[in-house]
Amino acid sequence: MSEPRSRDLLAQLIGFATVSRDSNLALIDFIAQYLAGHGVQAELLFNEAGTKASLFATLGPDIAGGIVLSGHTDVVPVDGQAWTVPPFEMSEANGRLYGRGTADMKGFIACVLAAVPRLLAKPLRSPVHLAFSYDEEVGCLGVRPMLEALNQRPHKPRLCLIGEPTELQPVLGHKGKLAMRCEVHGLACHSAYAPSGVNAIEYAAKLIGRLGSIGEALAAPEHHDARFDPPYSTVQTGLIQGGRALNIVPAECTFDFEVRTLPGFDAQQVVDDLRAYADGDLLPRMQAVSVDTDIRLRPLSAYPGLATAADSEAALLLAQLCGSDAFTTVAFGTEGGLFDEAGIPTVVCGPGSMDQGHKPDEFVTLAQLQGCDAMLARLADYLQA
């Protein structure tokens, strides 16, 4: 019986529409059955609603150490995007494989699954752990129960490889992220008597302006880290809602913002600055009109950045697997910072490019899949030597 090809496995994975707002259980069941067919038992860790699960499985001996191969099963929505091919049916043209998740990041998962027979062909001197999570795209949610479970076990992995799309370039660092929601509660009235009300949209605009000023200050040259692009921590407002009619002073306005931080910078500083501005300047003016007005800030999600040392065991192994020590960083985030916080040194390397991620007609090239297959074959040789 011939070994499964990563290309064929990817076609099957793409067929599962695992958008973050929906369940991933059908895909997880497919992977669990695939592993069971190779004699590998998978452990499932469900969310509270039981609608999603992360999968953890170990190949090889039940001993300390080992390498985690980590990837997320969820994908971003295709709503409103102008796809020219079916997003949840893999298409092939000119050496490219199209479909939602081909690059971010079912291509890597397909390569890992294709490598399972080779990893099992000879005794492994160190285990390989497969960690496939849910809801990475909305805050690295599904990996957290896995890390909590690992923390309770006697054997902790010695390092982790996350297969996010880096065009198979070795990555040692990325920024952290904090996502926040600001809720401005004003006082409605007829717009003809606007001074009698508290315009929540206008006060939200002042807060957003403050965030813009904070972002400009963070972009100053003295805060730069040339390893990253952009080389500074960033602040941006991405969503805003407010108002019901033009002739009503709006009582409510909500906006979401995010802070993407360089390693070593605490995003809470931005929140504290905004809170101080709200409490010291805006709220006194709002409450002079109505004591029932308020400005509330609450976190939505967060994950830490990653900064693995170039001389670490994880980095040296990655260089060996990639055939390159041209280490770099990426602007997007991964669950890598969470693994690192759990005491598992982490690196990032996978097939495809994030230039295609989250876009219509997302694709990964066959050459990138083949390169990832070769990288994992080198991992098998390394662990079976």
C-alpha positions in Angstrom: 0.0 0.0 0.0 1.5 3.3 -1.0 2.0 6.1 1.5 -0.5 8.9 1.5 0.4 12.1 -0.3 0.3 15.4 1.4 -1.5 16.8 -1.7 -4.3 14.3 -1.4 -4.7 14.7 2.3 -4.8 18.5 1.8 -7.7 18.0 -0.6 -9.6 16.2 2.1 -8.8 18.7 4.8 -9.9 21.6 2.6 -13.3 19.9 2.2 -14.1 20.6 5.8 -15.4 24.2 6.2 -13.8 24.8 9.6 -14.5 28.5 9.8 -13.8 29.7 13.3 -17.5 30.5 14.0 -18.4 26.8 13.1 -17.6 23.4 14.4 -14.4 21.6 13.5 -15.5 18.2 14.8 -15.9 16.6 11.4 -12.3 17.4 10.5 -11.0 16.3 14.0 -12.9 13.0 13.6 -11.3 12.5 10.2 -7.8 13.1 11.6 -8.5 10.8 14.6 -9.7 8.0 12.4 -6.6 8.5 10.1 -4.3 8.2 13.0 -6.2 5.2 14.4 -5.6 3.5 11.1 -1.9 3.8 11.8 -2.2 2.5 15.3 -2.1 6.0 17.0 -4.6 6.9 19.6 -5.7 10.6 19.7 -6.9 12.5 22.7 -9.6 15.1 22.1 -10.0 18.2 24.3 -13.4 19.8 23.8 -14.6 23.4 24.3 -17.2 24.0 26.9 -20.1 23.8 24.4 -18.7 20.5 23.0 -18.9 21.9 19.5 -15.1 22.1 18.9 -12.1 20.0 19.9 -8.3 20.1 19.8 -6.5 16.9 19.1 -3.3 15.7 20.8 -1.5 12.5 19.9 1.9 11.0 20.5 4.0 8.9 18.2 6.9 6.9 19.7 7.9 6.2 23.2 6.1 7.6 26.3 9.2 9.3 27.7 10.2 12.9 28.5 11.1 15.3 25.8 10.0 15.0 22.2 9.0 17.5 19.6 5.5 19.0 19.2 4.2 19.6 15.6 1.5 22.2 16.1 -1.1 23.6 13.8 -4.6 25.1 13.9 -7.6 23.6 12.2 -9.8 26.7 11.9 -9.8 29.1 8.9 -11.1 32.6 8.4 -14.4 33.3 6.7 -14.8 33.7 2.9 -17.8 36.0 3.2 -17.7 39.0 0.9 -14.5 37.8 -0.9 -14.4 37.4 -4.7 -13.3 33.8 -5.1 -13.0 32.5 -8.6 -12.8 28.9 -7.4 -14.8 27.0 -4.8 -13.2 27.9 -1.4 -13.9 24.6 0.3 -13.0 22.3 -2.7 -9.3 22.2 -3.6 -8.4 23.2 -7.1 -5.1 22.8 -8.9 -3.6 25.0 -11.6 -0.1 25.9 -12.7 1.6 24.2 -9.7 -0.8 25.9 -7.2 -3.3 24.3 -4.9 -6.3 26.7 -4.2 -8.7 26.6 -1.3 -9.4 28.2 2.0 -6.7 27.1 4.4 -4.3 25.7 1.9 -1.6 28.2 3.2 -3.0 29.0 6.6 -2.5 26.3 7.6 -3.9 23.0 6.5 -1.0 22.5 4.1 1.3 21.9 7.1 -1.3 19.6 8.8 -1.5 17.6 5.6 2.3 17.2 5.4 2.4 16.1 9.1 -0.3 13.5 8.5 1.5 12.3 5.4 4.7 11.9 7.5 3.1 9.7 10.1 3.8 6.3 8.3 7.5 7.3 7.9 7.7 8.4 11.5 6.3 5.1 12.6 8.4 3.0 10.2 11.3 2.7 12.6 11.5 3.1 16.3 11.7 6.7 17.4 14.3 7.5 20.1 12.2 10.5 21.1 8.4 11.1 20.8 6.7 13.3 18.2 3.5 15.0 19.5 0.8 16.2 17.2 -1.1 19.2 18.5 -4.0 20.4 16.2 -6.1 23.1 17.8 -9.3 25.0 17.3 -10.0 28.8 17.2 -6.4 30.0 16.7 -7.8 32.7 14.5 -9.9 34.2 17.2 -7.3 34.3 20.0 -5.4 31.0 20.2 -8.2 29.5 22.2 -8.0 25.8 21.5 -4.3 25.4 22.3 -4.7 26.6 25.9 -6.5 23.4 27.2 -3.8 21.3 25.6 -1.1 23.3 27.3 -3.0 23.0 30.6 -3.2 19.2 30.2 0.5 19.0 29.3 1.4 21.0 32.4 -0.2 18.3 34.5 1.8 15.4 33.0 5.2 14.1 34.1 6.6 14.3 30.5 6.9 17.7 28.9 8.0 18.1 25.3 11.4 19.7 24.9 10.5 21.9 21.9 7.7 22.9 19.5 7.5 23.5 15.8 4.5 25.5 14.6 3.8 25.1 10.9 2.4 28.6 10.1 3.2 29.7 6.5 6.7 31.1 6.4 7.7 29.8 2.9 9.7 27.2 4.9 12.0 30.0 6.2 13.1 29.5 9.8 11.3 32.0 12.1 12.2 32.6 15.7 10.0 35.5 16.7 6.7 37.3 16.2 4.7 40.0 17.9 2.2 39.5 20.7 -1.4 40.8 20.5 -4.0 42.3 22.9 -7.5 42.8 21.5 -9.8 45.1 23.5 -13.4 46.4 23.4 -14.3 49.9 24.5 -18.0 50.6 25.3 -19.0 54.3 25.6 -22.4 54.9 27.3 -23.7 58.4 26.7 -27.1 60.1 26.9 -29.6 60.2 24.1 -31.7 63.2 23.2 -33.2 65.0 20.2 -30.4 66.2 18.0 -32.0 69.7 18.1 -30.9 69.8 21.7 -27.6 68.1 21.3 -25.9 69.9 24.2 -28.4 68.3 26.6 -27.2 64.8 25.6 -23.8 63.0 25.7 -22.8 61.9 22.2 -21.3 58.5 22.6 -19.9 58.5 19.0 -18.1 61.8 19.5 -16.5 60.6 22.8 -15.5 57.3 21.1 -13.9 59.4 18.4 -11.8 61.2 21.0 -10.7 57.8 22.4 -9.8 56.5 19.0 -7.9 59.7 18.4 -6.0 59.1 21.6 -5.1 55.6 20.4 -3.8 57.1 17.2 -1.5 59.4 19.2 -0.3 56.4 21.2 0.5 54.5 18.0 2.4 57.5 16.6 4.5 57.6 19.8 5.3 53.9 19.6 6.4 54.3 16.0 9.2 56.7 17.1 12.7 55.5 16.0 13.8 54.9 19.6 11.2 52.2 20.0 12.2 50.3 16.8 13.4 46.6 16.7 14.8 46.0 13.2 14.0 42.3 13.4 10.4 43.0 12.8 8.3 44.5 10.0 6.9 47.0 10.9 9.7 47.5 13.4 7.6 48.9 16.2 4.5 48.0 18.3 1.3 49.1 16.5 -2.2 50.2 17.6 -5.3 50.1 15.4 -9.1 50.3 15.6 -10.8 47.8 13.5 -14.5 47.8 14.3 -17.0 50.5 15.4 -20.7 50.6 16.0 -23.0 53.3 17.2 -26.0 55.5 16.6 -29.6 54.8 15.6 -30.8 57.8 13.6 -29.2 61.1 12.5 -31.7 63.2 14.6 -30.9 61.3 17.8 -27.8 62.0 19.9 -26.3 58.5 20.2 -26.3 57.0 23.6 -24.1 54.0 22.7 -20.9 53.5 20.8 -18.6 50.4 20.8 -15.3 50.0 19.1 -12.7 47.2 19.1 -9.0 47.9 18.9 -5.8 45.8 19.0 -2.2 46.3 20.1 0.5 44.2 18.4 3.6 44.3 20.5 7.3 43.8 20.1 8.7 41.3 22.6 9.3 43.1 25.8 6.6 45.7 25.4 3.5 45.3 27.7 0.3 46.1 25.8 -1.4 46.9 29.1 0.5 50.2 29.0 -1.7 51.3 26.0 -4.8 50.3 27.9 -3.7 52.1 31.0 -3.0 55.3 29.0 -6.4 55.1 27.4 -8.1 54.5 30.8 -6.3 57.4 32.4 -7.4 59.7 29.5 -11.0 58.5 29.9 -11.0 58.9 33.6 -9.1 62.2 33.8 -10.5 64.1 30.8 -13.6 62.6 29.2 -15.7 61.1 32.0 -15.8 64.3 34.1 -17.2 66.1 31.1 -19.7 63.3 30.3 -20.9 63.0 33.9 -21.3 66.7 34.3 -24.3 66.1 32.0 -25.4 62.7 33.3 -23.9 60.6 36.2 -25.2 57.5 34.4 -22.6 57.8 31.5 -19.6 55.6 31.5 -16.6 54.3 29.5 -15.8 50.6 29.9 -12.8 48.7 28.6 -12.7 44.9 28.5 -10.3 42.4 27.0 -11.4 40.2 24.1 -8.3 38.1 23.5 -4.5 38.1 24.0 -1.4 36.0 23.3 2.2 36.7 24.0 5.0 37.4 21.5 7.8 35.0 20.7 11.5 35.6 20.8 13.5 32.3 20.7 17.3 32.7 21.0 19.3 31.9 17.9 21.6 29.6 19.8 18.9 27.6 21.5 18.3 23.9 20.9 15.1 24.6 19.1 16.7 27.1 16.7 19.6 24.8 16.0 17.3 21.9 15.2 15.2 24.1 13.0 18.2 25.2 11.1 19.2 21.6 10.5 15.7 20.7 9.3 15.4 23.7 7.0 19.0 23.7 5.8 19.2 27.3 6.7 20.1 29.4 9.8 18.9 32.6 8.1 16.5 33.2 11.0 13.8 35.8 10.7 10.6 37.1 12.3 7.0 37.5 11.1 4.4 40.2 11.8 1.5 37.8 12.4 1.0 36.0 15.6 0.9 32.3 16.5 0.4 30.1 19.5 4.1 30.0 19.8 4.3 32.5 22.7 1.9 30.3 24.7 4.0 27.2 24.2 7.1 29.2 25.1 5.4 30.5 28.3 4.6 26.9 29.2 8.3 26.2 29.1 8.4 24.6 25.7 10.9 26.5 23.4 9.2 27.2 20.1 10.1 28.0 16.5 7.9 28.6 13.4 8.3 27.1 9.9 5.8 25.9 7.4 4.7 25.8 3.8 3.1 28.6 1.9 3.1 32.4 2.4 0.9 34.5 4.6 0.7 36.8 1.6 -2.0 34.4 0.4 -3.6 33.8 3.8 -7.0 35.3 4.6 -7.4 36.3 0.9 -9.7 35.1 -1.9 -8.2 32.3 -4.0 -5.8 31.4 -1.2 -3.2 28.9 -2.4 0.0 27.0 -1.6 2.3 25.7 -4.2 3.1 22.1 -4.8 6.8 22.9 -4.4 6.1 24.3 -0.9 4.3 21.1 0.1 7.1 19.0 -1.3 9.6 21.1 0.6 7.6 20.6 3.8 7.5 16.8 3.2 11.3 16.9 2.8 11.7 18.8 6.1 9.5 16.3 8.0 11.4 13.4 6.4 14.6 14.9 7.8 12.9 15.1 11.1 12.1 11.4 10.9 15.7 10.6 10.0 17.0 12.7 12.9 14.7 11.0 15.4 15.3 7.5 14.1 19.1 7.8 13.8 
